[in-house]
């Protein structure tokens, strides 16, 4: 419920308020050992900090989310984490690392037939043209 409130505030552009709810949700998920909820909360925190331009902090949360999703065997989550990390890395000017992460995300999305594969493929083509 707290994460949903965070998503609602994020959609309204109230990112700082969204972060408060994501942080509250994270504490609870960690207390009760709900790894999937924890992974979702840290992923949402990463997106929120990315939206605020706090890219290094966003990447820290994406790394945590990736570790959790890999632990849980959540391929879709893993692909999403890698994709989010690639966008953040590119934002920091680390194009080659961004491409590597995006290629890994694309491989996962294609394997599980996730429609996000199209977005990742398009971005990769653009990055490679610019390189």
C-alpha positions as a printed NumPy array, in Angstrom:
array([[  0.   ,   0.   ,   0.   ],
       [  2.783,   2.432,   0.873],
       [  4.536,   1.73 ,  -2.415],
       [  1.283,   2.391,  -4.251],
       [  1.005,   5.748,  -2.507],
       [  4.552,   6.451,  -3.607],
       [  3.667,   5.597,  -7.197],
       [  0.652,   7.902,  -6.996],
       [  2.744,  10.807,  -5.742],
       [  5.421,  10.098,  -8.352],
       [  2.787,  10.249, -11.101],
       [  1.723,  13.628,  -9.728],
       [  5.307,  14.858,  -9.942],
       [  5.724,  14.925,  -6.162],
       [  8.9  ,  12.882,  -6.217],
       [ 10.168,  13.788,  -2.73 ],
       [  6.862,  12.739,  -1.219],
       [  6.967,   9.514,  -3.247],
       [ 10.426,   8.802,  -1.835],
       [  9.066,   9.085,   1.704],
       [  6.509,   6.376,   0.992],
       [  9.017,   4.144,  -0.807],
       [ 11.381,   4.441,   2.155],
       [  8.61 ,   3.538,   4.61 ],
       [  7.67 ,   0.541,   2.469],
       [ 11.314,  -0.509,   2.29 ],
       [ 11.669,  -0.526,   6.069],
       [  8.589,  -2.708,   6.461],
       [  9.58 ,  -5.112,   3.686],
       [ 13.007,  -5.539,   5.252],
       [ 11.523,  -6.07 ,   8.725],
       [  9.249,  -8.856,   7.543],
       [ 11.725, -10.35 ,   5.065],
       [  9.607,  -9.657,   1.994],
       [ 12.363,  -9.703,  -0.632],
       [ 10.087,  -9.05 ,  -3.616],
       [  8.584,  -6.014,  -1.906],
       [ 12.07 ,  -4.862,  -0.944],
       [ 13.203,  -5.207,  -4.543],
       [ 10.241,  -3.202,  -5.783],
       [ 10.841,  -0.485,  -3.187],
       [ 14.536,  -0.072,  -4.019],
       [ 13.729,  -0.088,  -7.744],
       [ 11.144,   2.648,  -7.214],
       [ 13.648,   4.623,  -5.14 ],
       [ 16.099,   4.346,  -8.012],
       [ 13.542,   5.696, -10.453],
       [ 12.649,   8.532,  -8.091],
       [ 16.252,   9.601,  -7.602],
       [ 16.841,   9.359, -11.347],
       [ 13.863,  11.677, -11.862],
       [ 15.457,  14.139,  -9.44 ],
       [ 18.737,  14.008, -11.342],
       [ 20.513,  12.239,  -8.484],
       [ 21.889,   9.652, -10.865],
       [ 24.635,   8.168,  -8.691],
       [ 22.139,   7.534,  -5.917],
       [ 19.68 ,   6.065,  -8.42 ],
       [ 22.307,   3.601,  -9.608],
       [ 22.956,   2.487,  -6.02 ],
       [ 19.294,   1.529,  -5.725],
       [ 19.216,  -0.152,  -9.155],
       [ 22.197,  -2.287,  -8.106],
       [ 20.316,  -3.373,  -4.97 ],
       [ 17.194,  -4.152,  -6.987],
       [ 19.231,  -6.168,  -9.485],
       [ 20.78 ,  -8.287,  -6.725],
       [ 17.355,  -9.016,  -5.241],
       [ 15.749,  -9.831,  -8.593],
       [ 18.601, -12.186,  -9.443],
       [ 18.268, -13.846,  -6.038],
       [ 14.55 , -14.347,  -6.658],
       [ 15.004, -15.491, -10.254],
       [ 12.832, -12.603, -11.487],
       [ 13.934, -12.232, -15.11 ],
       [ 11.573,  -9.373, -15.909],
       [ 12.788,  -7.464, -12.856],
       [ 16.393,  -8.185, -13.753],
       [ 15.879,  -6.868, -17.276],
       [ 14.167,  -3.763, -15.958],
       [ 16.961,  -3.106, -13.457],
       [ 19.617,  -3.472, -16.157],
       [ 17.67 ,  -1.176, -18.476],
       [ 17.206,   1.47 , -15.792],
       [ 20.905,   1.255, -14.972],
       [ 21.823,   1.668, -18.626],
       [ 19.804,   4.87 , -18.874],
       [ 21.406,   6.216, -15.701],
       [ 24.906,   5.287, -16.878],
       [ 24.314,   7.019, -20.194],
       [ 23.101,  10.072, -18.308],
       [ 26.48 ,  10.131, -16.542],
       [ 28.298,   9.922, -19.869],
       [ 29.26 ,   6.248, -19.608],
       [ 27.898,   5.243, -23.004],
       [ 29.837,   1.967, -23.394],
       [ 28.724,   0.694, -19.974],
       [ 25.192,   1.821, -20.794],
       [ 25.283,  -0.189, -24.016],
       [ 26.555,  -3.277, -22.192],
       [ 23.762,  -3.103, -19.615],
       [ 21.148,  -2.431, -22.288],
       [ 22.351,  -5.392, -24.352],
       [ 21.991,  -7.623, -21.286],
       [ 18.51 ,  -6.227, -20.666],
       [ 17.578,  -6.81 , -24.31 ],
       [ 18.739, -10.42 , -24.149],
       [ 16.499, -11.025, -21.147],
       [ 13.507,  -9.178, -22.601],
       [ 13.764, -11.098, -25.876],
       [ 14.051, -14.43 , -24.052],
       [ 10.906, -13.759, -21.996],
       [  9.13 , -12.021, -24.894],
       [  8.703,  -8.788, -22.971],
       [  7.454,  -5.846, -25.08 ],
       [ 10.126,  -3.632, -23.496],
       [ 12.578,  -5.305, -25.876],
       [ 11.427,  -2.911, -28.607],
       [ 12.294,   0.192, -26.56 ],
       [ 15.677,  -1.191, -25.565],
       [ 16.471,  -2.218, -29.15 ],
       [ 15.579,   1.239, -30.469],
       [ 17.71 ,   2.995, -27.854],
       [ 20.648,   0.692, -28.526],
       [ 20.441,   1.443, -32.252],
       [ 20.459,   5.172, -31.512],
       [ 23.404,   4.92 , -29.116],
       [ 25.406,   2.846, -31.576],
       [ 24.71 ,   5.316, -34.411],
       [ 25.96 ,   8.153, -32.219],
       [ 29.102,   6.28 , -31.174]])
